[in-house]
């Protein structure tokens, strides 16, 4: 079976990993937590630096978590995260979610956070997640929806950032407005309505510390990450425009009235 791939728009620049390391099961997988219990075996797809992975492992111990990612170097960081937590029930592997190297019915829970927006064929990815999930188990996916991001005060430059990011992500083969599509993708992957629970969750950045952190990482990402390189190489923006967007991010973050919401679509699919 051919493996459908897409370019990972963000890359693994420090500004990206800083965002990823902030994520926990509580702030990024709350919709899944009622499904977890001691003794379950979990597959964490696209685990990144492993902060959510470690939380899941603590919740299901002595069950196991298998953490996979397409990038071998970030798995090293995930292993360090898990080791620092003193957890011994996690294993790691490089994997392509379109063609997982696991037998059918291998896991009780298959989880993916902010993954399907970056892959070439999200329906095939969900089919694979379903294949390796045991009958009676749960496939869980959560993705943000860039087209629904909203903020205050209004900023034409950030409007331009939103449009530019979505254009670059789609040129790379991804779908940045994935959150609203998760239910449809799950149905196309073979799940039926009674077995799909669709919900939504948000991140909100409003305190001075949150605004500084969120605006700073996006300002840096806009000029120094793989995303910046892809935007220029693809002819979507030049360095001057990216510098202007970065400055707008910093200006927004310094505004005491500033507020930013990141909405996510979520699905729990019974197998």
C-alpha positions as CSV (number, residue, x, y, z in Angstrom):
1,X,0.0,0.0,0.0
2,X,1.5,3.4,-0.9
3,X,2.2,5.7,2.0
4,X,0.6,9.1,1.6
5,X,2.8,11.8,3.1
6,X,2.7,15.5,3.6
7,X,5.4,18.0,4.6
8,X,5.2,18.8,8.3
9,X,4.6,22.5,8.1
10,X,5.9,23.4,11.6
11,X,9.1,21.4,11.7
12,X,10.8,21.0,15.1
13,X,12.3,24.4,15.7
14,X,12.6,25.3,19.4
15,X,9.6,27.7,19.1
16,X,7.5,24.7,17.9
17,X,8.7,22.3,20.6
18,X,8.2,25.0,23.3
19,X,4.5,24.9,22.3
20,X,4.4,21.1,22.2
21,X,6.1,20.7,25.6
22,X,3.3,22.9,27.2
23,X,0.7,20.3,26.2
24,X,-0.7,17.9,28.9
25,X,-3.4,15.3,28.9
26,X,-5.5,17.8,31.0
27,X,-5.2,20.7,28.5
28,X,-5.1,18.7,25.3
29,X,-6.9,15.4,25.8
30,X,-9.5,16.0,28.5
31,X,-12.2,14.5,26.2
32,X,-10.3,11.2,26.3
33,X,-9.5,11.0,30.0
34,X,-12.9,9.3,31.1
35,X,-12.1,6.5,28.7
36,X,-8.8,5.6,30.4
37,X,-8.2,3.2,33.3
38,X,-5.4,1.2,34.8
39,X,-4.2,-1.7,32.6
40,X,-5.1,-0.4,29.2
41,X,-2.7,-0.5,26.3
42,X,-2.5,2.8,24.4
43,X,-1.0,3.8,21.1
44,X,0.0,7.5,21.0
45,X,0.4,8.6,17.4
46,X,2.5,11.7,16.6
47,X,3.7,11.9,20.2
48,X,6.2,14.7,19.7
49,X,8.3,15.5,22.8
50,X,6.1,13.2,24.9
51,X,4.4,15.4,27.5
52,X,0.9,14.0,26.7
53,X,2.4,10.5,26.3
54,X,3.8,10.7,29.9
55,X,0.5,11.7,31.3
56,X,-1.3,8.9,29.5
57,X,1.3,6.4,30.7
58,X,0.8,7.4,34.3
59,X,-3.0,7.0,34.0
60,X,-3.0,3.5,32.5
61,X,0.0,1.9,34.4
62,X,0.6,-1.0,34.6
63,X,-0.8,-0.9,31.1
64,X,1.5,0.2,28.3
65,X,1.8,3.2,26.0
66,X,3.5,2.9,22.6
67,X,4.6,6.3,21.4
68,X,5.2,6.8,17.7
69,X,6.3,9.7,15.6
70,X,7.5,10.1,12.0
71,X,10.6,12.0,13.3
72,X,13.2,9.9,15.1
73,X,14.9,12.9,16.7
74,X,11.8,14.0,18.5
75,X,11.3,10.5,19.9
76,X,14.6,11.0,21.7
77,X,13.1,14.0,23.5
78,X,10.0,12.0,24.3
79,X,12.1,9.3,25.9
80,X,13.8,11.9,28.0
81,X,10.5,13.3,29.1
82,X,9.2,9.9,30.1
83,X,12.4,9.0,31.9
84,X,12.3,12.2,33.9
85,X,8.9,11.2,35.1
86,X,10.2,7.8,36.3
87,X,7.8,5.9,34.0
88,X,8.8,2.4,32.7
89,X,5.7,1.5,30.8
90,X,6.4,3.4,27.5
91,X,8.0,2.2,24.3
92,X,8.9,4.2,21.3
93,X,9.0,3.6,17.5
94,X,9.2,5.6,14.3
95,X,6.0,5.1,12.4
96,X,3.9,6.3,9.5
97,X,0.2,6.6,10.6
98,X,-0.9,5.7,7.0
99,X,0.7,2.3,7.4
100,X,1.3,1.4,11.1
101,X,3.6,-1.5,11.7
102,X,1.4,-3.2,14.3
103,X,-0.9,-6.2,14.0
104,X,-4.6,-5.8,13.9
105,X,-6.3,-5.4,17.4
106,X,-3.1,-4.4,19.2
107,X,-4.3,-1.6,21.5
108,X,-7.3,-0.6,23.6
109,X,-6.9,3.1,22.8
110,X,-5.4,4.8,19.8
111,X,-4.8,8.5,20.3
112,X,-3.7,11.3,18.0
113,X,-3.4,14.9,19.0
114,X,-2.8,17.6,16.3
115,X,-1.7,14.9,13.8
116,X,-4.5,14.5,11.2
117,X,-4.1,18.1,10.0
118,X,-0.6,17.4,8.9
119,X,-0.9,14.1,7.0
120,X,-1.5,13.4,3.4
121,X,-4.5,11.2,3.8
122,X,-6.3,11.6,7.2
123,X,-9.0,9.1,6.3
124,X,-6.4,6.4,5.6
125,X,-4.7,7.4,8.9
126,X,-8.0,6.8,10.7
127,X,-8.5,3.5,9.0
128,X,-5.1,2.4,10.2
129,X,-5.8,3.7,13.7
130,X,-9.1,1.7,13.7
131,X,-7.3,-1.4,12.3
132,X,-4.9,-1.6,15.2
133,X,-7.5,-0.9,17.9
134,X,-9.2,-3.8,19.6
135,X,-12.9,-4.4,19.4
136,X,-14.6,-2.4,22.1
137,X,-11.7,0.0,22.2
138,X,-11.5,3.7,21.3
139,X,-9.9,5.7,18.5
140,X,-9.5,9.4,19.7
141,X,-8.4,12.4,17.6
142,X,-8.2,16.1,18.4
143,X,-7.2,18.8,15.9
144,X,-7.2,22.5,15.9
145,X,-9.1,24.5,13.3
146,X,-7.0,27.5,12.0
147,X,-9.9,29.0,10.1
148,X,-11.8,29.4,13.4
149,X,-9.0,30.9,15.4
150,X,-10.1,34.2,16.8
151,X,-8.5,37.1,18.7
152,X,-8.9,40.6,20.1
153,X,-8.1,43.3,19.3
154,X,-8.5,43.1,15.5
155,X,-5.2,43.0,13.6
156,X,-5.1,43.1,9.8
157,X,-1.5,41.7,10.0
158,X,-2.8,38.7,12.0
159,X,-5.6,38.3,9.5
160,X,-2.8,38.0,6.9
161,X,-0.9,35.5,9.1
162,X,-4.0,33.3,9.4
163,X,-4.5,33.4,5.6
164,X,-0.8,32.8,4.9
165,X,-0.5,29.9,7.3
166,X,-3.5,28.1,5.9
167,X,-2.2,28.6,2.3
168,X,1.3,27.2,3.2
169,X,-0.1,24.2,5.1
170,X,-2.4,23.3,2.2
171,X,0.5,23.6,-0.3
172,X,2.4,21.1,1.9
173,X,-0.4,18.6,1.6
174,X,-2.1,19.2,5.0
175,X,-5.5,20.6,6.0
176,X,-5.3,23.3,8.7
177,X,-9.0,23.4,9.2
178,X,-9.0,19.8,10.4
179,X,-11.0,20.3,13.5
180,X,-14.3,20.7,11.7
181,X,-13.7,17.8,9.5
182,X,-12.9,15.1,12.0
183,X,-16.4,13.7,12.2
184,X,-16.6,13.5,8.4
185,X,-13.2,11.9,8.1
186,X,-14.2,9.3,10.8
187,X,-17.3,8.4,8.8
188,X,-15.3,8.0,5.7
189,X,-12.9,5.8,7.5
190,X,-15.8,3.4,8.3
191,X,-17.0,4.5,11.7
192,X,-20.8,4.9,12.0
193,X,-22.8,7.6,13.7
194,X,-23.8,5.7,16.9
195,X,-20.1,5.0,17.5
196,X,-18.8,8.6,17.0
197,X,-18.9,11.2,19.7
198,X,-18.0,14.6,18.4
199,X,-17.0,17.4,20.8
200,X,-15.0,20.6,20.9
201,X,-12.4,22.1,23.2
202,X,-10.4,25.3,23.3
203,X,-7.2,26.8,24.4
204,X,-7.4,30.4,25.5
205,X,-4.4,32.8,26.0
206,X,-5.3,35.9,27.9
207,X,-3.1,36.6,31.0
208,X,0.1,38.6,30.5
209,X,2.2,35.5,30.8
210,X,0.1,33.5,28.3
211,X,0.0,36.4,25.8
212,X,3.7,36.8,26.0
213,X,4.3,33.1,25.5
214,X,1.9,32.6,22.7
215,X,2.8,35.7,20.7
216,X,6.5,35.1,21.3
217,X,6.5,31.6,20.0
218,X,4.5,32.6,16.9
219,X,6.7,35.6,16.2
220,X,9.8,33.3,16.3
221,X,8.1,30.6,14.3
222,X,7.1,33.1,11.6
223,X,10.7,34.1,11.0
224,X,13.0,31.2,12.1
225,X,11.2,27.8,11.7
226,X,10.6,25.4,8.9
227,X,7.3,27.1,8.3
228,X,9.1,30.3,7.5
229,X,11.4,28.5,5.1
230,X,8.5,26.8,3.3
231,X,6.5,30.1,3.1
232,X,9.5,31.8,1.3
233,X,10.5,28.8,-0.8
234,X,6.9,28.2,-2.0
235,X,6.6,31.9,-3.0
236,X,3.8,32.6,-0.5
237,X,5.7,35.4,1.3
238,X,9.1,37.1,1.4
239,X,11.2,37.7,4.5
240,X,10.0,41.3,4.8
241,X,6.4,40.2,5.0
242,X,7.3,37.5,7.6
243,X,9.1,40.1,9.7
244,X,6.1,42.3,9.6
245,X,3.8,39.5,10.8
246,X,6.3,38.7,13.6
247,X,6.2,42.3,14.7
248,X,2.4,42.2,14.7
249,X,2.5,39.2,16.9
250,X,4.7,40.9,19.4
251,X,2.5,44.1,19.3
252,X,-0.6,42.0,19.9
253,X,1.0,40.2,22.8
254,X,1.9,43.5,24.5
255,X,-1.7,44.8,24.4
256,X,-3.2,44.4,27.9
257,X,-6.7,43.8,26.3
258,X,-5.4,41.0,24.1
259,X,-7.2,37.6,24.0
260,X,-6.7,34.6,21.7
261,X,-8.8,31.4,21.3
262,X,-7.7,28.2,19.6
263,X,-10.7,25.9,18.9
264,X,-10.3,22.1,18.4
265,X,-12.6,19.5,17.0
266,X,-12.5,16.1,18.9
267,X,-13.8,12.7,18.1
268,X,-14.1,9.5,20.2
269,X,-14.8,6.5,17.9
270,X,-15.9,3.1,19.3
271,X,-14.4,0.1,17.5
